C-alpha cells in the first residue's frame, strides 16, 4: 500500500451483482465519460468512477434496497466469481478517520480516539494484504469501516491530530491488534494460541475491565480501558505505552 492511499473493498459481504453510484460533489466521470450528477448510475465490471479529470471525489454508492454509503476517493468495479467487486481508493487518513468512527466504543473521548487512530493506521500499514485485489475490507475481518465522519468530528480530529503516526518496534510498523474489552488483563499472541510475530506484545493489567465479560481476542489495545484512561485525563501516548510496551510512536520508517 502506498503511504498516502488505502484500497478498501466495500460491500463485499453482499456478493452483489448490482452497484449504483451518484455524485455527492456535483460531478462524476464513469470510465472517463461525464455522468449527470443528480441521477443514480448502474455500474458494470470495468467501470472506474472519479471526479473531473480522474481525481478523487465524493460519491454515494449503493446496492439497491440493501445498503448505501458516502465515500471520498475513486471507485473501481470489477468481477469476482459470480458477483461484482467494489474497491474504493481513498487517502490513508480518510480511511483512518472512517475506521475510528466505526470501531471505537461509544462515549470515547478525544485522547482515546487518537490512540485508536494510531493503532488503526499501524494495522493498515503493517498488515499483509488478505485480499489480493485490495489492501483491506470494510468488515471486522480487517477493520470495520463505514462512511467518513463529518469534518470537525472527534474521529476526524483524532486522525488529523495524529496524522502519519504509527507504532514502531525494531524499525518496523507493528500490526497493532485491539479488542473491545479484555476482562481485566490483555494477552500475548502465544497465550491466544497465535504464532508470535516480530512484536511479542505483553500481558498488561486493565482495571476498567476487571471482572467484566471478555469481548475479543484480548491482544493489544483494550478499547474500553483506553476510553477509561482518556476520561481520567491520560493522553493518547500514555495509553499506547501502557498497552504496547516497548514500542515507539512516530512516523513509519522509510521503505
Secondary structure as GFF3:
##gff-version 3
##sequence-region A 1 255
A	DSSP	beta_strand	5	10	.	.	.	ID=ss1
A	DSSP	three_ten_helix	12	14	.	.	.	ID=ss2
A	DSSP	beta_strand	20	23	.	.	.	ID=ss3
A	DSSP	beta_strand	28	30	.	.	.	ID=ss4
A	DSSP	beta_strand	33	35	.	.	.	ID=ss5
A	DSSP	beta_strand	41	42	.	.	.	ID=ss6
A	DSSP	beta_strand	48	50	.	.	.	ID=ss7
A	DSSP	three_ten_helix	52	54	.	.	.	ID=ss8
A	DSSP	beta_strand	57	63	.	.	.	ID=ss9
A	DSSP	beta_strand	67	80	.	.	.	ID=ss10
A	DSSP	beta_strand	83	91	.	.	.	ID=ss11
A	DSSP	alpha_helix	92	103	.	.	.	ID=ss12
A	DSSP	alpha_helix	110	126	.	.	.	ID=ss13
A	DSSP	beta_strand	136	137	.	.	.	ID=ss14
A	DSSP	alpha_helix	154	161	.	.	.	ID=ss15
A	DSSP	beta_strand	165	169	.	.	.	ID=ss16
A	DSSP	beta_strand	172	173	.	.	.	ID=ss17
A	DSSP	beta_strand	178	179	.	.	.	ID=ss18
A	DSSP	three_ten_helix	207	209	.	.	.	ID=ss19
A	DSSP	beta_strand	221	222	.	.	.	ID=ss20
A	DSSP	alpha_helix	223	231	.	.	.	ID=ss21
A	DSSP	alpha_helix	236	243	.	.	.	ID=ss22
A	DSSP	beta_strand	248	251	.	.	.	ID=ss23
###
